[in-house]
């Protein structure tokens, strides 16, 4: 079975084509600046060939048509025809309370996703455009939606409810949803595979640290808490997002700066976090360089970043009555040994005993970085959300499509 995985953003489309016979990536790439001047497509074949196509790509349908054309082209492609694509898996950001697992896409599923648009106005519309485009370009092809929020639907109300009038939850669905669920699900399962442990007996803390960042507490195979909330803004300090912030501070800033809702949203989502604290960059590598050169704001931002992660880890150990595995993943979690050091130092009393020789220089590879005999096994596990989407798609299509 060959599966095309699509991740449609507002101005981008990422794709990977999987051969599920041996789970390898046949081709991958992405379109950037969709609908804007200077749009382009980067394509990489499994044999290492890479090509960049520049041209006007106006919308998602046109972009996906372009991708399908590249995949089947005689010169750059890897398919003889579109009939070789057996199914399409879509990354969908928000499934609300409708979906607690990945779903075979039907008209009823699409209707539910439309209802979730208010919860993710920047993400769900382009996700839906990808689904609509595939319906038109390859009519009848099986499609599966894999939702960022689904993994966290196992949380109890005590973890997902906010201390606001209950009527607002019932009326507008205001609650903690959590995100990065596909990543947290992949790395927690993969960690247990590596260690040879039963996934449904482990207490795992998964730290997905990238420009967007979240932590999940996974107990006996189920998400019981996560740091992101109603939106991806809550929780950790991120590249450009502020993370946890007193609502009173929000209204105070809006009043003093005389700004409206849209401007405030942009301020806290796009101009805060590490970027806002340092005034330098949202890229942790650049911030670390500045800190090394003596920039005090950069030093403060790094300390705050690590401190917030440490607090969440401690709270989740308390919430689960202990922990067995601590995972670092995402671009920063997989590659920044300084971040892992800063987060785990002085946490031996909780059972986190890092081996600095194993930690330093460990970048982007599956690896145990805790000391032998550490009560909590600390690991680096590179995430692979696309593979998780492909695996879900394969399973669901086999269950729903008659041969």
N, C-alpha and C positions, 0 to 999 in steps of 0.2 A: 504493500500500500504506500502511495506517495501522497504526502499531506503538505499543503501550503499553509503556512502560518502568517497571518497578517496582524499588524499593530498599527492602526490608523489614528494618527493624531490630527490636530487642527491644521497643521501645515507640513505634515510629514507622513510617510508610509514606510514602515519597516517590514521586511519579509524574509522568510526562510523556507526553503523547500526541503522536506525530509523524506528519505527513503526509510520506511519503518521496518524493512526487512532486517536491517542492522543498525538502525537509529542514527545514520550519518546524515550530515547536511550536504545536499547536492549543490545548492546554490543559495546565496543570500545577498541582501543589499538593502537599499532604501532610497526614497525620494525625499529631498529637502526643499524648502521654500516653495511648497506646493501652493499654486495660485498667485505666486509673486514673481517679480522680475528676477531672473537668474536662477530659476529652478533647475534641478539636475537630479540624475539617478546614478547611484554607484552600485555596480553589480560585481559580485565575486563568484567565480566558478570553483567547484571543489578541487580542480587541478591547479588552482592558484592564480589563474588568469583574472585580472581585474580590469574593469573598464568604467569610464565616467561618460555619461551621455548628458549633454546640456541641451536645453530646449524649453519651450513654453509648455508647462503642464498645468492646466487650469483648475482641475478639480479631482476628486478622489476616483471617480469612474475613469477619467482619462488617465490618471496615474496608474491604476490597477491594470487598465488595458495595455499601457506601456510595459508594465512589469511582465504581463503574460506574453507580450510580443517578444520580449528579450529572452524569456525562458524557452520559447519555442523557435527562436531564430536559428538559422542554419549556422551562422558564424559564431554566435556567443551563447547559444542556448544549450539546454541539457534534456529537452523533451522533444519528441517527434511531433506530438500534438497535445492539445489541452486535455484530450481524453485520458492521458496518463495521470492527471491529477485526480485522485480518488475522493478528496474531501478538503475542506478549508476550515482551519481553526482560527478564531478571532479572539484577540485580547479585548475584553470589554471591561471598562473601569468599574462601573457601578451596576450592581444587580439589586440594590435595595434589600428589602426583606423578602423579595420574590424568590431568590435563588440561593440555595445553600450548597450547590455543587454546579459543575459545568453542565450545560444543557444543549441538546439537539435543537437547532433553531427551527422554529415553526412560526406561523403568523401570530400565535398566542404569545410566544416568547418575545417576538418583536414588539407586540403591543405593550408588554410589561416593561420592556426597555425604554420605550417612548415615555411611559409614565415615570421612569427614573431620571428623565432628562433634567428636571429641576434640581435633582440632587447632584448632578455632575454636568452642568451646562457647557463646560469646555471640552469634555471628554466623550460623553455618550453620543452626541450628534455625529462626530466623525467616525466613531465605532460603527454606528448604524449605517453611515454612508458606505463603509466597506462591505457590509452585509448586502445592502441594496445593489451595489455595483456587481458583486459576484452573482447575484440572482439574475441580473441582466446579461452579463458577459458569458456565464456558463450556466444556462438555465437547468434547474434540477439538481445541481451539484449539492451533496450533503454539506451542511455547515454546522459548526459547533461554537457556542459562546463560552469562553472561560473568563470568569469574573474575578477581578481583584478583591472584591468584598466577600465572595462566597465562603472562603475558608474561615472567616471570622464569625459566621452566622451561628457557630456553636457556642458563642459566649452567652453566659447567663445574664439576665436583666440587671443583676447587681453590678456587673462589669460594664454593660453597654448603656445603661440609663444615665441621664444627667439630672441634676437637682433643680429642674425647672418644672413649672406646672405640667402635670401629666397630660392635660388636654392638648398641649403643644406637641407632645410626642404622637398622640393619636391623630392629630389633625395634619401635621406636616412631616411626620416621620423623623423628628429630630432626636438622634441617638448616636452612639458611637458605632460606626460601621467598620472602620479600619481598612487599610489598603495593603498593597504588596503581598496579598494573600497567596498568589501563585508562587512567588519567590519563597516565602516562608514555608509553604507546603513542600516545595521541592527540596530545599536545603535540610529541613528537619528529617524528611524521609531518607535523603541521601546520607546524612550523618549516621543514622542508625544502620544503614546498609554497610557503610565503611567499618563501623565498630562491631557489626554482627549482633546488634541488640534488637529487641522487640520494640518496635515503634510505639505500640499501644501500652507500654509500661514505663516509658521515659518521661521525665520532666525536662523540657528543653526551652532555652531562651535563645531566640534567633534575632540577631542584630543585622538588619539590612541597612547598610550605611552607604549612601550615595549622595548625589545632590539633593534628592529626596530621601528621607531616612525614617525608618520605623523599627520598633522592637515588638516581638510577639512572644507571649508565654503560651507554650504548647504542652498540655498535660495529657498523657495517655492517647496521643494522636489527635487531639482536638485543641483548637485555639480557645484559650480561656480569657485572654486579655491582650490588648495591643495599644500602642502609644498614639497612633493616628486616630482621629475621632470622626465627627460628622463630615469633616473634610480632611484632606491631607495636610492641613495647616497645623493641626494640634500635635503636641508631643515634643520630639527632639528639636534642638536647634539644627537647621538645615542650611543648604547653600544660600538660598535667598528667602526662606520662610522662617518666621520668628519662633515657631513652636509654641509651647505653653505660654499664655499671656493673660493676665488679669483682664477680664471684660471691662472693668472700670478704667483700666489704662487705655483701652481702645476708645471708649467714649470720651475720655479726657483729651486724648490726642486729637480726635475728630473735632472737638469743640475748640481747642486752642489753635489748631491749624486751619480751622474752618474748611474742612474737607468733607465730601460726601461719601456715600457707601462704596462707589466704584473706585474712587481714589484711595480710600482706606484699604480696600481689598488688594489693590495693586501694591500699596505700601508694605503690607504685612506678608504678601505672597512673593513679591518680586524684588523688593529693596531692603529686606531685613535679613535675619540670619547671619551667617558668616560674612556675607557681603556688606550688610549694614553695619555690623560691629567693626569691621576692619577698614571699610572704605577702599579696599584694595581689589578683592576678587571673591567669587564664590567657589573658586577652584582651590581645594585644600593644599595642593602642591605649591601654588603661588603664596598662599598664606603661611605655610611652613617655611618657605624660603625667606619671607619677610620677617618671621619670628626669629629665624637664625641670624638675620642681620641686625636684630635688636629692636624691631618694631614692637612697642609695648601693646598696642591694640591687637596686633596679630597674636601675640602671646596670650593675651586675655581671651580672645575668641577661641583659641585651641583648648585652653583650660576649661572654659565654659562648655565647649562641645563635649569634651571627655566627661566632665562632671555630670552633665545631664544624662548621658548614657549610663554612667555608673549608678545614678539614683534609680533609674528605671530597672536596671538589673537587680539591684537590691530589693526593690519593691516586688518584683515578680518572683524572686526567691521566697519572699515572705508569703505572697499570695498562693504559691503552689506548695508550700510546706517543704521547700528545698528545691534543688535542681541537680540534674545528672549531666547535662550537656549545655555548653555555652558556645554559640556559633557566631562567627563574623563572616558576613557576605556583603555583596554590593561592591561598587568600585573602590570605595574607601576601606570598607571592612576587609576586602580581599588583599589590598595592596599596601595600606598604610600601617606598617609595623609600629610607628610612633603612636598612632591612635590606639591600637590594641594595647600597647604598653601603658599609655596614660589611663585607659579605662580600667585595666585589671590590677594596677599597682595598689598595694595595701588592701587587697580583698582576700588575703589568705584566710582570714578569720571566718569567711563565708565558704571556704572550700575551693577557692579559685587560686590555683598555684601555677602561674605561668612559667614556662621555661624560656628565658630570654634568648638563649642560643638557638632554639627552634623558631622563636618569633622573629628575630631580626633577619631581614632579607627574605622572608617568606612572602612571595607575591603571586597571587592568582592560581595557586595550586591547592588541591585537597591535602590537608595536613593537620595532624594533632600538634598543638603548640603548648600544651600543659605538661607539667612534670609527670614522670611516671608515678602512679599512686595518688595523683591529685583527686580529691573527692569529686570534683566537677571536671569533666573532660572538656578542655577548651580547644576549639577547632576552627580552621579556615575552610569554608566550603564554597567555592565559586557557584553562583546561582546560574540557573539555565531555565528561565521562564518559558522560552520558546519550546524547549524539549518537553516541559510539563504540559504545555498547550497541545503539542503534537500527540503525546501519550493519551491525554484525555480525549482528544478528537478521535483517535484510532479506536479506543475502547467504546465510546458512545456511538460512533458510526456502525461498528460491528453489531452493536446491540439493537440499532434502530433501522438498519437498511438490510433488506433481504437480498441475498445473492441471486 
